[in-house]
């Protein structure tokens, strides 16, 4: 993997371009994924922010729900931001009844958890394993995590304001999720952290 891992970005809806750009800056070979065939040689996947109900609907229509579920269950390193976090949750509260997730992370998330009147806001988040200053995190109709299973590592919580203490970044084995959007702020630390995770998973798989 000398030339960098191939990271697919699910390109059905949401801020796809921003993730492609951030991944390329973090030394990955990033490419958009719209069809099941395009999943064949990816080393990892990113599920962007957007609208989880729409991503769910389009994933079903494009025949991607089953294949992506299977790849994630089989250990494919995957990172989801915001709607992508919802798509990686085993359980979703305040979802639409017909909304499906890929699952994989043993957690319960609540959609639009910070309140409907709070469309977007910014807050500081300290991230374990990601060095440097607190992260300046942008939240847009974001979920938060209400329950984590025993194997889920809490990486980040909101540090101040009315939502202080809420879990907004987690890792479960090869899966990473943030309720905020690092792809929008030009701070590459989360994408670099994920690309390192992908390299680590690849090295372990090769033994
Ligand atoms: N509220 C959106 C959802 O339920 C997530 C918003 C986002 O990704 N910025 O999917």
Boltz pocket constraint, residues with backbone or C-beta under 6 A from the ligand:
constraints:
  - pocket:
      binder: B
      contacts: [[A, 48], [A, 49], [A, 50], [A, 51], [A, 52], [A, 53], [A, 81], [A, 82], [A, 83], [A, 84], [A, 86], [A, 111], [A, 112], [A, 140], [A, 141], [A, 142], [A, 143]]
      max_distance: 6.0
